[in-house]
Structure formats: C-alpha cells, structure tokens
Amino acid sequence: MSVLDLARPEIRTMQPYSSARTEASGGQVMLNANESAWEPTGEAGAGCNRYPDPQPQALLQALAMLYGIRTEQLLVGRGSDEAIDLLVRAFCRAGQDAIVIQPPTFGMYAVCARIQNAVVIDVQLADDFSLDIPALLAAITPAVKLVFLCTPNNPSGKSMSLADIEQVAQALVGKALLVVDEAYIEFSDQTSAIELIDRYEHLAVLRTLSKAWALAGARIGSLLANPEVIALLRRIMPPYPLPLPCVAAALAALSPSGQAAASAHIQIVREQRAFMRRSLAELPGVREVLSSDANFLAVRFDDAGAVYQRLLQAGIVVRDVRRYPKLQDALRITIGTPDENAKVLAILKSMVDDRRFADGSA
Ligand SMILES: *Cc1c(COP(=O)(O)O)cnc(C)c1O
C-alpha cells in the first residue's frame, strides 16, 4: 500500500491547472500570461509585473539545506497554515473522513477540517499536557486520514519526545498520515521529526519562518514529506502561492547574516523565557507557569480575566486561552524584548500592590 491510497481518489486523478509559468519559462519576450509589460511604480514592486515562480529554486534549496532534506520532499506555501489546509483537502472526503487532534492545541487543524466538512476527533492531552498514546491509538478508525501532533504544543508549550512520535508513526502505518507541527521547535532542545521522513512515507512535518525566523508577515511555511505527498499537494495548490517580495524577504532571512540574527534572537528568547518563568512564578496571584519549549508561556492566574484587562489597559495584549480545555484559568504570554517583558512584570506587580492596599494589608 502507498500513502497515496489514503488520499481522495478524485484528487489523485484530476487534471491540475496548468499555469503559463509552468508551461513555459526561460524566454526573453514573455507574451503568454497577459501580464503588464511595465514594472509597477515604487521600489517594493520591482519585478512584480510578472507572475512569480510557483516554487522558486533558490528558496527551495535554502530551505532544504536548513531542514536537511531534498527539495522534492519540500512544499513551500503561505505559512504552514496553507499546508494544513491542503492536507485536509487532499486527504479528507467531505462528510466521511476525519482528523484526530489533541486539545488543548492549535486551532487551525479543526478549522480547516470543518471547512472541508471532515469530522474532528478530539483526544485530550493528559493533565500534564503530555501525549496520551493509548487514547490516541484507540481513537483511530478507518475514517481517520490525518493525525496532527503539535510539538512544542501551542498553547501549552510542552514538547513530545521523538520516541513517542515514532511510536505513533509505527502504529499508523497503512492507516493515516501523521502530521507533526514543529512551528516552535527552534526554541526547544528536542530533535526534529524530519529525520523520520525517510523511514515513514506517511509522516509529514510542518515548519515555518513565522516564529523563530521573524517572518510572520511574509507568510512562508513548509511541508516536509515524502515526494509523492508533496507532488499530490502541488496538484491542488493555487498556481502562484509565493509573492515575489516575500520570497526575497525569506532569502534575506536565510542568508548567513540572517541566520546569525535569528540565532541571537532565539538565544535571547530562551534566556528571557527562563527569567519570566521564575519571575512570574514568584508573584502572588500566579498559580502556575507551565514549563515551555516555545517562545511563550502559559500562565495560570487566580483571576486571569482581571490580569488580561489590566495588561490591556496598559497597552499590552496577551492571549486569553481560557476557552481551551485544561487551561480555564490561563493566559498565554509571548516572550518579547527584555523591555517588554519587564513591563509585563511591572504591571503584574502593581496589581499585587493595589490589592494589598485595598485589603489594608499594606
Ligand atoms: C503560528 C503557528 C502556525 C502557523 O504558522 P504560519 O506558518 O504562520 O501559518 C502553525 N502551527 C502552530 C502550532 C502555530 O502556533
């Protein structure tokens, strides 16, 4: 059996759109795509009168080098969000098939599944936010086509071990595609699941330039998987997913000086994460700061709503995650610059002082 047998048959057999760019390239006079012959006004638009390369070789090569894989194992799209959407549409028949997720986790898996009218099967993480492998495997039915694992997990911050991921991969052979979302792995010490791709044709990994690479605004994300899965998704991907200025921004970020900047910022985030975890844990009103391998902390408060409002009044926006299971008293706070983090601590300390004053205990 091939992993493609899990995909929707009509996607495997459909005739994909053939764009002008893919049919012919390399000419000098390009009169095949109804583009304007003139460049637009403004530096930012240089070259933008032409449709962009659907998968630019220079970017594919830089990312393949970064992730340690071959270019045919790589699909680059508009953030990893696009890859999640493509996976669900290629593998899940509307009204019939299902995905499995582990709440509390990233919201886009379920949203993409609902848009496709695929069933979402929830298998909650354990109370310590670790993966409940027996419960996960018990939830696998013939309808399940995709299993998403998020590591480090958003919003808990906890990682899964490579051994656990491989155990799930082994159990899913011939049953479902395992998708490991590593959006935050640059901030952790965990080994990437990328090294499993050559051994498991049904394993895919999501990576992004949005977090550690400081390019959320450029929307560049990757799916790493066996070449057959990549080729299948390219059939349904819109013809020109990568805007020219975004590709240029990505190439600059992946240059030697860009890599040095990213490493330096990752190091600051890791130090500040440890500092913030210690400092927050000491404050009255803080129940728990979850240990995190990502660039954020999930923090439990006696009154998370009041903390959220007070930070907001001070112009600081954090993420209210109280709607997630097991996090009903928590906020998710991204690690910012040292100054920004100090501001968060100052506001929280001022809340404690106000309360003491109100209690008459000061
Ligand atoms: C931020 C995030 C993404 C989305 O990344 P993009 O590449 O910007 O689309 C994917 N997965 C998780 C878990 C995230 O937190």
The ligand as a Tripos MOL2 file, in Angstrom:
@<TRIPOS>MOLECULE
LIG
   15    15     1     0     0
SMALL
NO_CHARGES

@<TRIPOS>ATOM
      1 C1          1.8240   30.0290   14.4950 C.3       1 LIG1
      2 C2          1.5390   28.5770   14.2520 C.ar      1 LIG1
      3 C3          1.4310   28.0390   12.9710 C.ar      1 LIG1
      4 C4          1.1850   28.9110   11.7800 C.3       1 LIG1
      5 O1          2.2660   29.2880   11.1810 O.3       1 LIG1
      6 P1          2.2580   30.0360    9.7870 P.3       1 LIG1
      7 O2          3.4160   29.4160    9.1210 O.co2     1 LIG1
      8 O3          2.4130   31.4670   10.1130 O.co2     1 LIG1
      9 O4          0.9820   29.7630    9.0590 O.co2     1 LIG1
     10 C5          1.3450   26.6760   12.7930 C.ar      1 LIG1
     11 N1          1.2800   25.8690   13.8550 N.ar      1 LIG1
     12 C6          1.3250   26.3470   15.1100 C.ar      1 LIG1
     13 C7          1.2620   25.4010   16.2460 C.3       1 LIG1
     14 C8          1.4350   27.7110   15.3440 C.ar      1 LIG1
     15 O5          1.4140   28.1780   16.6000 O.3       1 LIG1
@<TRIPOS>BOND
     1     1     2 1
     2     2     3 ar
     3     2    14 ar
     4     3     4 1
     5     3    10 ar
     6     4     5 1
     7     5     6 1
     8     6     7 2
     9     6     8 1
    10     6     9 1
    11    10    11 ar
    12    11    12 ar
    13    12    13 1
    14    12    14 ar
    15    14    15 1
@<TRIPOS>SUBSTRUCTURE
     1 LIG1         1 GROUP 0 **** ****
